[in-house]
């Protein structure tokens, strides 16, 4: 099926035709998944990224303007999501490395790899539960962007970004403690301290 047929299908999608959307999904899901898997090396991560790609396509169908072929648009959107994924992973590693460094200074660090994995998973879970703008605001701030720069990048008011950051910090403090056992409580306290330090770093 050529580009013109793709464009006709997507035009139907923009008219709320779910069957046209399903056809595009079946035509391109596997191709997008292979690309995502080649970049991430992880089956579940690749599936999640591609699933989010198509969910976003359907939710934003009325405002999307495609000036290239549909495949080129989809490939570009996938590339953007992969960049965001690796940005998130980089920031998360930076936070966890600081936690490990702080714990090593205080008590010799995390001896059990399972404890580290549990901490990493708990942090992942909380990030994924956050509203999109809150999560992105937090990750960008943890990556040393200023509130002003974050507001410009996300097209939000600076006060909205500040509110997102405050709410994200409170959510981490409240929810992470309920996920982990008493033995890991010290790690959680240090994690929250590290996040707060990064958030308030000028």
C-alpha positions, 0 to 999 in steps of 0.5 A: 500500500503506497503513501497516497493510500496511507494518507487516505487512511489517516484522513479517515482516522481524523474523521474518527474512523476507528477501523482506518486507525486499526488498519494503519496500526496493523500495517506499521506496528511491527515495523515500529516495534522492530526499530524500537527493539533495535534501539532499546534492546528490551522487548517490553520497553519497545512494546510500551514505546510503540503502544504509546506512539499509536495511543498518542496518534489516536488521541491527537488525530484531530490536530496532527498535520502530516506534510511528509509520508505517513511512514516518515511522520511515524518514524519521526514520532518514534525517534522523538519517543526514543530520545525521550526514553533515553533521556529519562534513563540517563536522568534516572541513572544519575539520580540512583548513582547519587543515591548509591554514592550518598549511601556509601558515604553513610553506611557502606552502600547497598550490598544486595543487588535485589535491593537496588533493583527494587529501588529502581523499579519503585522509582520507575513505577512512580514516574510512570504514574505521574501525569505527563507534564509533571513527569517531564518537568521532574526529569528535565529539572533533574537534568539541570534545566532551569524552571524557565527553560522547562517552561519554554520546552514544555510550553507551560507557565513557570508557575505550573512547572514549579507546582509540578515539581513540588507535587512530584517531590511530595508524591515520591516522598509519600508513595515510595515509603509505602512500596519498600520494606523497613530495611530499605527505609534509609535508602528511600530517605536518601533518595528523596533527599537527593531528588530534593537537592537536585530540584533546588540546585541552581 
